[in-house]
């Protein structure tokens, strides 16, 4: 009796473990089609409905059929881009964080994607976010990072408000004069209002590390006035920073070629560096006495050979070498070249005396 009972227990345990193993394999089989399983929306303004798409790809020979996608929380609405995926075909699980439906606070939802057909299983995804009220920026600060003079990138951030349907931005100011900001209203529904603010440093921004603040001046209700009858204005502050670098750095700063005779040739090397890889597109100078040999490849440091052939006219000469690169359309850098063309006879007293004597003899 005990033997039969023990065999029965072993049989049941085997079925249970087999079932668990099968479920685990099915789960892993389905999970392999996804690259990510979690997404944090971060700070979300009440009224905003940000969206995230989880991509999946059919890695198998058989068609994959998605039976359903469900959300555990009203804060997230989940849907599918397509229900059937052929081999190597991609699809998306679309998750919209529905902040108007749930109010402020931290919210999290589990998205369950169920598969059916020849193979079955399910995958659980997670989305979360902190829904906030009031007036908010989509980022705590603007970091332009490393920028190059003449190629200033623009950064766009969002300002959202849910305090009043009459909310509007009046002005954007800064104590830093080398920044410009454009604003555009992107949404207005109920109390929810949003703007895109696009900030860009001017080419006049000083080199080195720069920082400052944007002051966004806004009006919550145009009907409200202070005791003097003036509109009630408020402001939000947004800090920004950047490291501004010169397009190129040229060494030496001045190219001294010394003294040369007419027709004499001299070559010197010039080093041109930048913070980002670039190509040299042209080198220009008003004097045809200069010729330049440059490597056309893209890199951060270029070694250029500058060759000068002495002109017939004696005296001191100078010329600006203008270096054009892929970093901008204007000259990326200018280097001054100095040279003195000498008369070899005038500079040599012995030769001068002989020359004078020869001339005197020729006159007689």
TANORSUL-V933347 format. One record per helix or strand of 2 or more residues. SS is the DSSP state (a for helix, b for strand). FROM is the first residue (numbers start at 1). TO is the last residue. If there is no record, write none. Layout:
SS | FROM | TO
SS | FROM | TO
//
This chain:
a | 2 | 31
b | 38 | 45
b | 51 | 57
b | 64 | 71
b | 76 | 80
b | 84 | 85
b | 90 | 97
a | 99 | 101
b | 105 | 116
b | 121 | 132
b | 135 | 137
b | 141 | 148
b | 154 | 161
b | 168 | 174
b | 179 | 189
b | 192 | 201
b | 208 | 219
b | 234 | 245
b | 249 | 251
b | 254 | 261
b | 265 | 278
b | 280 | 284
b | 290 | 293
b | 299 | 309
b | 315 | 325
b | 333 | 342
a | 349 | 363
//
